[in-house]
Amino acid sequence: MSYDVIVIGTGPGGYVCAIKAAQLGLKTAVIEKRATYGGTCLNIGCIPSKALLHASEVYAHTAHGIAELGVEVAAPKLNLAKMMAHKDAVVKSNVDGVQFLFKKNKIDAFQGTGKVVAAGKVSVTNDKGEVTTLETKNIVIATGSDVAGIPGVKVDIDEKVIVSSTGGIALSKVPEKMVVVGGGVIGLELGSVWSRLGAKVTVVEYLDNILGGMDGEVSKQFQRMLAKQGMEFHLGAKVTGVEKAGKGAKVTFEPVKGGDKTVLDADVVLVATGRKPYTEGLGLAEAGVVLDNRGRVEIDHHYRTNVAGIYAIGDVVKGPMLAHKAEDEGVALAEILAGQAGHVNYDVIPGVVYTQPEVASVGKTEEELKAAGTAYKAGKFPFTANGRARAMLATDGFVKVLADKDTDRVLGVHIIGYGAGELIHEAAVLMEFGGSSEDLGRTCHAHPTMSEAVKEAALATFFKPIHM
Ligand code: FAD
């Protein structure tokens, strides 16, 4: 069998690349070793975690957030098995959707482990050990990422007591005490889920702040909000051991700067220290494909590896490990393979933390602008001064707009607050078109909306906000 494009891996990078390639008239096949399509994101990542974040938020909100609105209900009762069934159903409808789209776009889908035999040749080994060899003009590696451990610490992840995010979205009961190792997005999202459902959650983070890489001011306020919700934090703390103890586990850590050890007991330990590119069993070394010093497939600006006809996208290459970044790379690469000009603007990739409140950002942080010596101005607007936020009792947080001091071009927008993950996209569109804070501030925004806080922060950046 011979193809124009064979994509190995059907996560957001791979499946989107395959659909776009087929839409552009290329004869396309995909190979997936998991039983279902959609990769980490649809099966064990973005989608199931958001299903649980939403359900646990409804539970917590019903328990604590609606009496003030004059809605009185009896204390809600948790049915965890049903919540998990909801999550599983959402996953199923999404992965089935990908299968449907493959059929609709006449993409051949092969179940099994794909291996690059040489440029132009890929083998698929199915679970019975049968091998099929396929020929293709172009190979796309979209094999994603896998859970990374704790550097220098041997951890036995059994996905029951000591869990990665995969076990963390499938616990059969709410732990009394949960320790989360790693204060990044995944740790804080899943920590929030279990905290809302009643667990005492303690986060141990190596850096001095949570959400490393996010705007410093946002990160500090976010930590205060999560602490108010009951989460506890140990920052600047290096974990030196995670071991099973009795029915639970213990986590040992010490200050990064040096000092006494602390030991925490937990019913469940969630190891959320990041992810690493996944290239096992792909045959890349034999095919002569070069990896970089962090194990990622090395690519140029057109997703080309060093071997002609072999390309790579998504978590397995450099850049933020985000589903939408992988998707956009998939589209751009398919366009390039079809002879068009595919392109991703890496300066405008939004990042969202789907907690309550949400945190969202796009573009540069103040810390990055300072480090680069860029002259910038900042405008801020708090949701406490926004009418809609007051009406909804959602006044926590603020919007911050950062713009070039001379040109007024918007360089970064950071939002913490209800619905931040949706609000951020007006900033993303503005930045994609090279807009200024004045453009944003002079755009008519419907009243009363949370979006008016974005407009007011822009007004604050180029002159003065009205409602403050
Ligand atoms: P993946 O989705 O990892 O897919 C790779 C696929 O390749 C897998 O299905 C794998 O089985 C397959 N594969 C690997 N090797 C082979 C082989 N040799 N042969 C055949 N198949 C192979 N990102 C967001 O943007 N938003 C979120 O809200 C978000 N939440 C997340 C929550 C969690 C708990 C986790 C773990 C991740 C989350 N992410 C989120 C990150 C997101 O899941 C990844 O960035 C995204 O899945 C990367 O897509 P990908 O296509 O590169 O790879």
Residues whose N, C-alpha, C, O or C-beta is under 5 A from the ligand:
A	BS01	FAD	I8 G9 T10 G11 P12 G13 G14 I31 E32 K33 R34 G38 G39 T40 C41 I44 G45 C46 S49 G112 T113 G114 A142 T143 G144 S145 S165 I186 E280 G281 L282 I313 G314 D315 V316 M321 L322 A323 H324 A326
